[in-house]
Structure formats: C-alpha cells, structure tokens
Amino acid sequence: MKNKKYIFSPISGFIQNINETKDSLNYKKKIIIHSNNKIIVSPCDGIIKNYFPKKNNFIIQSYPNLNISVKNKYIFQKKKQAKFLSIIKKNRKICSGETIFIVNNLKKNNKFIYTQTIIEILCNRKIKKIKNSLYKVKAGITILTYI
C-alpha cells in the first residue's frame, strides 16, 4: 500500500479558483486563496529548496517528483509594499503546519485588505481532489489535495 502525500492549506481563507493542467510529463494544480489572516504555514513536509523572503514566496520539494510553490501577494487600499517577518531564515527541512511568514502590523494610513496566496503543485503523478468544490479553508488543517 502506497502512502498518500497530503497538501494542506497554507493560510485560512476562501478559495477563489482551482486550475488543473497536464502536459506530456507533469500534472499541475494551481489554487488561489484569499485571506485576511496574517500567518502563512507550510502546506506539507519537505525541504525548502528556493526561498525568496523579499518576494514573499518559496518552493518546497516534498518528494523527488513533487514541488510545491507558494506565492503571497498583499493587497492594500493604498499601493505600498507589505512589511512582514520571515520566520524561516535559510533553506532547511520543514514540517506541515510550521509557520513561515507573519505579516507585520501596518500603519493606520495603509489599510490591509487581504492576502492572495497562490499554491502551484507540480508532480509527475496524478494529483487527486478531495472535494469538487471547496470554499473555506483553515491553515494547516484543511486538506486541499493529495498525491
């Protein structure tokens, strides 16, 4: 019996969109989540391979054939860059549910509206759905998909 690899939501919020594609070698799933929360966690166990704290994104390699990219974009009423604390300082092993980013408190003039988190899963095995329509998710608890 093969072990299932579960991908959890990295942030609590609402799913805006789920796209699935397949090319000749890989399956790809893209999930967009909108949230008002300020904590972003790891969606699975693995090793952070590429980490870009200034761009608010990272890539986790879970198996040799499974890469998960998480990109975060902070939306404000006034167009200014978000300030956030990066919990992870270098590439290393990480566990599912471990905190990676925390958004700092912002000035009163710049009102924080929401975070847009994009999860891209790239694998050479089929990515299975948990539910056909999933709208509300909890960080580190709600399973988005499994492989």
C-alpha positions as CSV (number, residue, x, y, z in Angstrom):
1,M,0.0,0.0,0.0
2,K,1.4,3.4,-1.0
3,N,1.5,6.3,1.4
4,K,-0.6,9.3,0.4
5,K,1.1,12.7,0.4
6,Y,-1.4,15.4,1.7
7,I,-1.2,19.1,0.8
8,F,-2.8,21.3,3.4
9,S,-3.9,24.9,3.1
10,P,-1.0,27.3,4.0
11,I,-3.4,30.1,5.1
12,S,-7.0,30.3,6.4
13,G,-9.4,31.9,4.0
14,F,-11.6,31.3,0.9
15,I,-10.6,29.6,-2.3
16,Q,-11.0,31.8,-5.3
17,N,-10.0,29.4,-8.0
18,I,-8.6,25.9,-8.7
19,N,-7.0,25.2,-12.1
20,E,-5.7,21.8,-13.2
21,T,-3.5,21.1,-16.3
22,K,-1.4,18.3,-17.7
23,D,1.4,18.4,-20.1
24,S,3.3,15.4,-21.5
25,L,5.4,14.8,-18.4
26,N,3.7,16.5,-15.4
27,Y,0.4,17.3,-13.7
28,K,0.0,20.8,-12.4
29,K,-2.6,22.2,-10.0
30,K,-2.9,25.9,-9.2
31,I,-5.0,27.0,-6.2
32,I,-5.7,30.7,-5.3
33,I,-6.8,31.6,-1.7
34,H,-7.9,35.0,-0.4
35,S,-7.4,35.7,3.3
36,N,-7.5,38.4,6.0
37,N,-5.1,36.3,8.2
38,K,-1.5,37.3,8.8
39,I,0.1,33.9,9.3
40,I,1.3,31.6,6.5
41,V,2.3,28.0,7.2
42,S,3.9,25.2,5.3
43,P,1.4,23.1,3.3
44,C,3.4,19.9,3.6
45,D,6.5,18.2,5.0
46,G,9.6,18.7,2.8
47,I,12.7,20.7,2.2
48,I,12.5,24.4,1.3
49,K,14.7,24.5,-1.9
50,N,14.3,28.0,-3.1
51,Y,13.4,30.7,-0.7
52,F,12.8,34.3,-1.6
53,P,11.8,36.3,1.5
54,K,11.8,39.7,-0.3
55,K,9.3,38.3,-2.8
56,N,7.2,36.5,-0.2
57,N,7.4,33.1,-1.8
58,F,9.2,29.8,-1.6
59,I,9.4,26.3,-3.2
60,I,9.1,23.1,-1.1
61,Q,10.4,19.8,-2.5
62,S,8.4,17.0,-0.8
63,Y,9.4,14.0,-2.9
64,P,11.9,14.0,-5.7
65,N,9.0,14.3,-8.2
66,L,6.8,16.7,-6.2
67,N,7.4,20.5,-6.0
68,I,5.1,23.0,-4.3
69,S,5.4,26.7,-5.0
70,V,3.7,29.1,-2.6
71,K,3.5,32.8,-3.6
72,N,2.0,35.5,-1.5
73,K,0.7,38.9,-2.5
74,Y,-0.6,41.5,0.0
75,I,-3.3,43.8,-1.2
76,F,-3.8,47.3,0.3
77,Q,-6.1,50.3,-0.2
78,K,-3.0,52.4,-1.0
79,K,-0.4,50.9,-3.2
80,K,2.6,50.2,-0.9
81,Q,4.7,47.2,-0.2
82,A,3.8,45.0,2.7
83,K,6.2,44.6,5.6
84,F,6.4,41.1,7.0
85,L,8.5,38.9,9.3
86,S,10.1,35.9,7.8
87,I,10.3,33.0,10.3
88,I,12.5,30.8,8.1
89,K,16.0,32.4,7.6
90,K,17.5,29.7,5.3
91,N,16.8,26.6,3.3
92,R,16.0,23.7,5.6
93,K,13.6,20.8,6.4
94,I,10.1,21.9,7.3
95,C,7.0,20.2,8.7
96,S,3.4,20.6,7.7
97,G,1.8,23.5,9.6
98,E,5.1,25.2,10.6
99,T,4.8,29.0,10.4
100,I,6.8,30.5,7.6
101,F,5.6,34.2,7.3
102,I,3.9,36.6,9.6
103,V,2.6,40.0,8.2
104,N,3.7,42.9,10.4
105,N,1.2,45.5,11.8
106,L,0.9,48.2,9.2
107,K,0.5,52.0,9.6
108,K,-3.0,53.4,10.0
109,N,-2.8,55.1,6.6
110,N,-2.3,51.8,4.8
111,K,-5.2,49.5,5.4
112,F,-4.5,45.8,4.9
113,I,-7.3,44.4,2.8
114,Y,-6.3,40.8,2.2
115,T,-3.6,38.3,1.3
116,Q,-3.7,36.4,-2.1
117,T,-1.8,33.1,-1.8
118,I,-1.2,31.0,-4.9
119,I,-0.2,27.4,-4.4
120,E,1.2,25.6,-7.5
121,I,1.7,21.9,-7.2
122,L,3.8,20.2,-9.9
123,C,4.1,16.4,-9.9
124,N,4.7,13.5,-12.4
125,R,1.9,11.5,-10.7
126,K,-1.8,12.3,-10.8
127,I,-3.0,14.9,-8.2
128,K,-6.3,13.8,-6.7
129,K,-9.1,16.0,-5.5
130,I,-10.5,15.8,-2.0
131,K,-13.8,17.7,-2.9
132,N,-15.1,19.1,-6.1
133,S,-16.0,22.4,-4.5
134,L,-14.1,23.7,-1.5
135,Y,-14.5,27.3,-0.5
136,K,-13.5,27.9,3.1
137,V,-10.1,26.6,4.3
138,K,-8.1,26.6,7.6
139,A,-4.3,26.9,7.7
140,G,-2.5,23.6,8.3
141,I,-5.8,21.8,8.8
142,T,-7.9,21.7,5.6
143,I,-6.6,19.2,3.0
144,L,-6.5,20.8,-0.5
145,T,-5.4,17.7,-2.4
146,Y,-3.3,14.5,-2.2
147,I,-0.9,12.6,-4.3
